[in-house]
Amino acid sequence: MSKKTLFFFVGSLKVGGTEKVASVMSENLIKSGYDVKLVLLRNVIDFPVNHLREHILFLNTEKYKSKSLKIVHAFYNLWKFYFRYRPHRIISFSSELNVFLLLTLLPNQVLTIDTNLFWVRSKLYRRRIIKYIGFLPNVKKAIVPSHELRLRFKDYVPKSSFEKLVTVHNPVSFRRKKSLNLPEVIEKPYMVSVGRLDINKGFEQLMECFAEANFKTDYSLYILGSGPMEERLNKKISELGLEKKVKLLGFVKYPQTIIKNAEVLILNSNFESFGNVLVEALALGVPVISNDCDYGPREIIEHGTNGLLYDKRKEGDLTRVLEEFVNTDNLRCHLKQNTPYRIDRFNSKKITKEWIEKVLT
């Protein structure tokens, strides 16, 4: 019996959450007997994928300067690959790529909802597309990373579309390097926050609450990520007089060493679709503190067991929970001991089984 071929349609293999999920799932499904092809829109590969080289197909759009020519060339190559391999499923890995894939009219498509489409105000067509997938026979499923986000669609989409939505959490996996050391700039004990430096991640409020908090022990705060607010956040650090306590470390290719040595990881987002970094921190034995936003954190964290939830809309709530964590020794020890609590749900082997049962059948 021949292997079923799957196309994983990905923008690139730069270091990021979406790309990590695509890489992990391709490895696991190959081990499960599928022939997975990673179809890349851009020729960018930032992490080691030598074991996947033979499974990568490039759409080769870089040779064209015109955006229109790039799109036409990508369409042509995707169709060419389709007729060559006749994939069982073509899985898009982002809301942006969903649109491109739909326009190709190729059969056997699976879309992915990788962001909270009810919070994102721009490009509303991405959400409206999901509304009508029930009427598109070439769309077989749409993957939603959290149960609550899927239920949010129930009152928005027709029944035929809702039935195509399946919840599959993102898998836990870290690519470790044995010899990684902490950067010299880092001083223990410290808190860490990870994410794109944009308005959604709430880094300004985090800095303000960190400055207001009364800690019995001196803590530092390190923020990992890059983005459009870098200059503004550096200015905020100066305004608050936190130059010695808060540092932006920029984009870190392998952040697990910094996360693993932190006392706690903080997620202060306005919204999420899941919250990968929370699961990754817990898998490394690090407690988490998160805004109880829509959607994801409350599916990962049981308040007071493996982390703490707060409401960033309530004045002083983040400051209160930071103080509670730092100043209550028993609480810190309890949370750290319980970091393994229920994270087996996100084990990549279990998630692979769910993919086979929910997405690929």
Summary of the structure (lengths in Angstrom):
residues: 361
radius of gyration: 21.3
end to end distance: 16.6
largest distance: 66.4
contacts: 1156
relative contact order: 0.11
helix: 40%
strand: 18%
